[in-house]
Amino acid sequence: MNKTIIININSIVFHIEEDAYETLRSYMIDIKKHFGNTAESKEILEDIENRIAEMFSEHIQSGRKEVLNIADVQEVIKRMGKVSDFQESEEYNDGFEEPVFPGNVSTPHTGRKLMRDPDDKIIGGVCSGLAHYFVMEPRWIRLLLVLFVLIGGSGILVYVILWIVMPEAETRADKMVMRGEVPNLENFKKSFDEEVNSFSDNFTGAGYHITRGARTAGAALGGCLGLIGKLIAWVMLLVSGSALVGLFIFYVFNLMNLFGMENPMMFPPLQVLSTDEAVIALTFGFLAITIPILALFLWLIRVLFKAEKLNNYISLTIFAAWIVSIVAVIYFCVSAAQDFREKSTINVERKIEVQKIYSFSEKDVRVLDENEKDSLKSRFNMEMDGLNLRKRLHSSIGIHFESIDSLSQPFIQYQYSAKGKSYQLAAQRAGEIFYQGIQEGEAIVFPSHFLLRNKSLDRDQFVKVIVYLPRGAKVLLDKTLDNKVRDISIWDCRNNYSEAERQKVTEWTMSDRGLVCSQAEPEPEPEQEQDTHGAVGKADQQQKVVDQQRKDSVINIEAPNVTIEMKDNSLRINTNTTQKENAS
C-alpha cells in the first residue's frame, strides 16, 4: 500500500505516489532554478509543464491505471532530459555549437505531426503546416494551391477542409512536433531563444514606443472587423444549415424514387443507371457535396460558440470519405458517359395493303378501353407489369412520309436506334425495342409509346417511322399524330380549314416532294375586298380634288402700277402702260 498525492499540472489533476512526487518535485525545482533567472521564464516554464502533463496523460488509462508511479516520472524525465545534462552541454560547447543531450534520445525531424503553423501563415497556416510535414518550403505548397484554384477552383475547397481537419500548433511542444523536433529541455530552450532573438530583431526602436492612441484605434478597428466577421459567420451558418437540410431531403426523396415510392423529386441523371448503381452513385454524390458544407457548418459553430474541435481521427475519417466519394462520382460519370459512345440502328420493313385512302392515327397504350382489355396484349404485345411499365415505355418517336412510284407496293420502315459502350451492345439494345403499327383496312394505328424488352437501361432509344406511299395517294392524318409527324407543316394545313370546318382529321395528297395539304388557303372575305376598293377610290378622288385646286389657283399681287395674275399654268403681268403674257 502506497500513499498518493493529488497534484495539478497545467490545470490537469493527477494522482501520484509519494516517492514519485518527490522525484518530480526535485526535477521541477531544478528546471525553475535554471530557467527562472529571466523575465520571460514564465512562458517557457508553462510550456514545459504543459508538455509534462501531456506525457503523464499518456500513462493514465481509465479503469486500469489512474495513479502515476516512480517509473512513469523517470520515463518522463528521461524523455525531457535533465537540467544537469543541459548545463554540462552548454559549458562544453561554450555556446558555439549545438548541444547534444542524453535526453534527446530521438532523432531530430522524426515523428512529424500534421498541424497548422500559426507563426507562418497567410490565411490559416495550412500551407506552412504541410510544408513542415513534407519538409518543403511553404512557398512551393502555396504555389501548388494557387494552381489548384486556377484549375477548376478545387484548391479553395481542399484548403477549407484541411483548415478544419488540421489542428493548430498552439503550444511550443506542438510546434516542435510539427517540425519533427523532440519536445525536450534542449529544444524548449532553443525555441525560446530563437523567439526572443527574432522578437528583438524585429521590434527594436520605435516598435516598443507605440502610442496609446494608436493602440486604441487598432482595438476599435479590430472590434468593428470582428463584429462584421461574426455577422458574416452567422449568415453563412444559416445558409450552410439550410443547405444541409435541403440536401438530406433531396437524398431521401430520391432514394424513395429508386425503391419504387415515386415522387416528383427525381434527379434525371440517375435514370440512366440501374437501381443498384443509382443508389450507390446517389450516396457518394450526397457525401461529396454534403461533407464540405458540413465541415464549414461545424467550423462556424466552433468559431461562434467556442466549441471543441473534432477528434483528429474522426476528422481524417471524414476527409477520407470525402475523397473516396469524389473518386466514386467521377467513376460513375465516366462510366455512364462511355455507355453512350457508340450508336446502332436496326431497319425493319413491313408492307401495308394498297388503299384508296390511307388513314393514320395514334392509340395511347396507357389507356384501356372496355372492349380492348383482352385484345391489347395480342395487338401491341405489351405486358402490364404494374409499376415497371412506366419505366419501360418511351415516347421518342418520329413519323415521316416519303413518296414512291404510283405502281409500287406501299410499306413502312421502322428504324430502331440505341447507344452503348460498343457497337454490339448498342445493336443489342436497339433490338430490344418493340414498336409497330397495326393496319385495319384503311386505318393504320401507331402506338403512342414503344416498349423496351428485358428492362433495358435508357440509352437514347429512338424509333424513326418512314411511311412510303405511292404518288397521288390520299392521306388522312388524325390530330393525335400532330406531335410525332415530322417534315410537314401540319399546323399550317389545319389553319386552312374554317372554324366551322375545322376538325380532328386533315386531308393530304402524296406528291413528288411529299405530303401536300389538300385544303387550299381560304380566300379573303367579300366585305374586306369591298372595303379595300372603297378606300382606294376615296383616296383617288381626294387626289383629283387637290390637283384641281392646284390647277385653278390664282395669285394676285398688287403693287404700284403692276398686277401679276397666274391661272391655268399661265402667268400674266399687267402694268398701266403695257401688258405682257408669258406662257410657262
Secondary structure, 3 states (H helix, E strand, C coil): CCCEEEEEECCEEEEEEHHHHHHHHHHHHHHHHHHCCCCCHHHHHHHHHHHHHHHHHHHCECCCECEECHHHHHHHHHHHCCHHHHHHHHHHHCCCCCCCCCCCCCCCCCCCCCCECCCCCCCCCHHHHHHHHHCCCHHHHHHHHHHHHHCCCHHHHHHHHHHHHCCECCCHHHHHHHHCCCCCHHHHHHHHHHHHHHHHHHCCHHHHCCCHHHHHHHHHHHHHHHHHHHHHHHHHHHHHHHHHHHHHHHHHHHHHHHCCCCCCCCCHHHHHCCHHHHHHHHHHHHHHHHHHHHHHHHHHHHHHHCCCCCCHHHHHHHHHHHHHHHHHHHHHHHHHHHCCCEEEEEEEEEECCCCCEEEEEEECCCCCCHHHCCCHHHHHCCCCCCHHHHHHEECCEEEEEEEECCCCCCEEEEEEEEEECCHHHHHHHHHCEECCCEEECCEEEEECCEEEHHHCCCCCCEEEEEEEEECCCEEEEEHHHCCCECCCCHHHHHHCCCCCCCCCEEEEEEECCEEEECCCCCCCCHHHHHHHHHHHHHHHHHHHHHHHHHHCCCEEEEECCEEEEEECCEEEEEECCCEEEEEC
